[in-house]
Amino acid sequence: MDINTLDTTLPKSKEYDFAAGELLLVNKPYQWTSFDVVGKLRNSFKPLKLKVGHAGTLDPLATGLLIICTGKMTKQIDTFQAEEKEYTGTMVLGATTPSYDMETAVEETFDISNLTDDQIRNACEQFTGDIQQYPPAHSAIKIDGERLYEKARRGEEVELRLRSVTINEFEITRIELPEVDFRVVCSKGTYIRSLVNDFGKALNNGAYLSKLTRTRSGNFNLKDAWEVMELVDVIRANKVMSE
């Protein structure tokens, strides 16, 4: 099966066999978890009991492309997760937060008056290629069967382990301090929040992520994705046609 030639356009006039397996592209809304999206779609299939899963978790404060698999297509989730990802986002220089994004309040501030555009653009070079990064303490990684963010919210300290990731492209697309827009193409397992935090450190400064959108996963693009409620309508219409 060539996963990158699958039909994900879901024309409304067509009937679908969700049990046999469908691949659905969804634009995850802001402040929804990836599991919220899966749950909303799963409920649309009721009373049909059906496997539904997602490939590649997005943080609640991130938006963009989420790959949803149904039925037998869920067997392909690991394959989809391994694909290269592309993101666009905005970082705020001159401050840090414990979660590396806007989930938590600013804990430290820095002077950015001496930062130049050239310094900011040139800092990207050291984060291109194979790099190592620590995951955020506020992440969904499990240690001893518990999510890291659950431990972090209780104020517990955890030992984080370095992870090897690959950054194929990292470019600055807008500088309007304290905001800096960027585009990143990276491997599976890359934490953009950690990349932004490390980027701030490389400037002898601080940075946190204020906006993130996944625009591509493998050959699948956000421009081809459904809004959640539009897809719910398609699923429900398909159920009516099948009854």
C-alpha positions in Angstrom: 0.0 0.0 0.0 1.3 3.4 -1.0 0.1 5.5 1.9 0.9 8.8 0.2 -1.5 8.1 -2.7 -4.6 7.4 -0.6 -7.7 9.3 -1.4 -8.4 11.7 1.5 -10.7 14.2 -0.2 -13.9 12.5 1.0 -16.4 13.9 -1.5 -19.8 14.1 0.1 -21.6 12.2 -2.6 -19.6 9.0 -2.0 -20.3 6.2 0.5 -17.5 5.1 2.8 -16.6 1.9 4.5 -15.2 3.2 7.8 -15.0 -0.3 9.3 -12.9 -1.5 6.4 -10.7 1.5 6.9 -10.6 5.2 5.9 -7.9 7.8 6.3 -9.2 11.2 7.3 -7.3 14.5 7.4 -8.6 17.0 10.1 -7.6 20.5 11.0 -7.3 20.2 14.8 -8.9 23.2 16.5 -7.1 25.5 19.0 -7.4 24.2 22.6 -8.7 20.8 21.5 -6.5 17.8 22.4 -5.9 15.2 19.7 -8.0 12.8 21.8 -10.8 15.4 21.7 -10.9 15.1 17.9 -10.8 11.3 18.0 -13.6 11.3 20.6 -15.8 13.6 18.6 -15.5 11.6 15.4 -15.9 8.3 17.2 -19.1 9.5 18.7 -20.3 10.3 15.2 -20.1 6.6 14.3 -22.4 5.5 17.1 -24.0 3.0 17.4 -21.3 1.5 15.2 -18.4 0.3 17.4 -15.4 1.2 15.4 -11.6 1.6 16.0 -10.6 5.2 15.6 -7.1 6.5 16.2 -4.7 9.4 15.3 -1.2 9.5 14.0 1.0 12.2 15.6 -0.2 14.0 18.7 -0.6 17.8 18.6 -0.5 19.9 21.8 -3.8 21.5 22.8 -2.5 25.0 22.0 -1.4 23.8 18.5 -3.6 23.6 15.4 -3.3 22.0 12.1 -3.1 18.7 10.3 -4.1 15.6 12.3 -4.3 12.2 10.5 -7.2 10.1 11.7 -7.5 6.4 10.9 -10.6 4.2 11.2 -11.2 0.5 11.1 -8.4 -1.6 9.6 -6.6 1.6 8.6 -5.5 2.0 12.2 -2.9 -0.7 11.5 -1.1 2.0 9.5 -0.8 4.6 12.3 2.8 3.8 13.1 3.7 4.3 9.4 2.0 7.6 9.2 3.6 8.8 12.5 7.1 8.1 11.1 6.6 10.5 8.2 8.4 13.9 8.1 6.5 16.8 9.5 6.3 20.5 8.6 5.2 23.3 11.0 4.8 27.1 10.9 4.7 29.0 14.2 5.5 32.1 16.2 7.9 32.4 19.1 8.2 35.2 21.6 11.8 36.3 22.5 12.8 37.8 25.8 10.8 35.5 28.1 10.5 31.8 29.1 7.7 29.7 30.6 7.9 26.3 32.4 5.9 24.6 29.6 7.9 26.4 26.8 4.6 27.7 25.5 1.5 29.8 26.7 0.1 27.0 28.8 2.0 28.4 31.8 2.8 31.9 32.9 6.1 33.7 32.1 8.7 32.9 34.8 11.7 34.8 33.5 12.3 37.8 31.3 15.4 39.0 29.3 16.5 42.2 27.6 16.1 41.9 23.8 17.2 45.4 22.9 20.6 44.3 21.5 19.3 41.4 19.4 19.7 41.9 15.7 17.9 40.3 12.8 21.2 38.7 11.6 21.8 37.1 15.0 18.3 35.7 15.0 18.5 34.3 11.5 22.0 32.9 11.9 21.0 31.0 15.1 18.9 28.7 12.9 22.1 27.1 11.5 23.1 25.3 14.7 19.7 23.6 14.9 19.7 22.2 11.3 20.6 18.6 10.8 20.8 15.8 13.5 20.4 17.4 16.9 19.5 16.3 20.5 16.9 17.9 22.6 15.2 17.4 25.9 11.4 17.0 25.8 9.4 19.6 27.8 8.5 18.7 31.3 5.0 19.5 30.4 4.6 16.8 27.7 2.6 13.6 27.1 5.7 11.3 27.4 5.1 8.5 29.9 7.4 7.8 32.8 6.5 4.9 35.1 3.1 4.8 33.4 2.3 8.5 34.0 2.3 11.5 31.7 5.1 14.0 32.3 2.7 16.9 32.4 0.8 15.2 35.3 4.0 15.1 37.3 4.9 18.7 36.3 1.5 20.0 37.4 2.1 18.5 40.8 5.5 20.2 41.0 7.4 17.0 40.9 10.9 17.0 39.3 11.6 14.3 36.7 14.7 13.2 35.0 14.4 14.1 31.3 16.4 12.1 28.7 17.9 13.6 25.6 16.3 12.5 22.3 17.8 12.5 18.9 15.8 14.3 16.2 16.5 15.7 12.7 15.7 19.2 11.6 15.8 19.3 7.8 14.8 22.9 7.4 14.5 25.8 9.9 13.9 29.3 8.6 12.8 32.6 10.0 10.0 34.1 8.0 9.2 37.3 10.0 10.9 39.3 12.7 8.9 41.8 14.6 10.3 41.7 18.1 9.4 40.3 20.5 7.6 38.0 17.9 9.5 35.9 15.4 7.7 33.7 12.9 9.4 30.5 11.6 9.0 27.4 9.5 10.4 24.0 10.4 10.6 20.6 8.6 11.6 17.9 11.0 11.5 14.2 11.9 9.1 12.3 14.0 9.4 13.0 17.7 10.6 16.6 17.4 9.3 18.9 20.1 8.9 22.4 18.6 8.5 23.8 22.1 11.9 22.5 23.0 13.4 23.8 19.8 12.1 27.3 20.6 13.4 27.1 24.2 16.8 26.0 23.0 16.8 28.7 20.3 16.3 31.3 23.0 19.2 29.9 24.9 21.4 30.0 21.8 20.9 33.8 21.7 21.8 34.1 25.4 18.2 35.0 25.9 14.9 33.3 26.3 12.0 32.3 24.1 8.6 30.5 24.3 6.2 29.2 21.7 3.1 31.3 21.2 1.6 29.8 18.1 2.1 26.5 16.2 0.4 24.9 13.1 1.2 21.6 11.5 1.0 22.2 7.8 2.2 18.8 6.4 2.8 15.2 7.4 4.5 13.1 4.7 2.7 14.0 1.5 -0.5 15.0 3.3 -1.2 18.7 3.5 -3.3 20.9 5.8 -5.0 22.5 2.8 -6.7 19.1 2.1 -8.0 18.7 5.7 -11.6 18.9 6.9 -12.8 21.1 9.8 -14.0 18.8 12.5 -17.7 19.6 12.3 -17.7 19.4 8.5 -16.3 15.9 8.8 -18.9 15.0 11.4 -21.6 16.0 9.0 -20.1 13.8 6.2 -19.8 10.8 8.6 -23.4 11.2 9.7 -24.6 11.6 6.1 -22.8 8.5 5.1 -24.5 6.5 8.0 -27.9 7.6 6.7 -27.1 6.5 3.2 -25.8 3.1 4.5 -28.9 2.4 6.6 
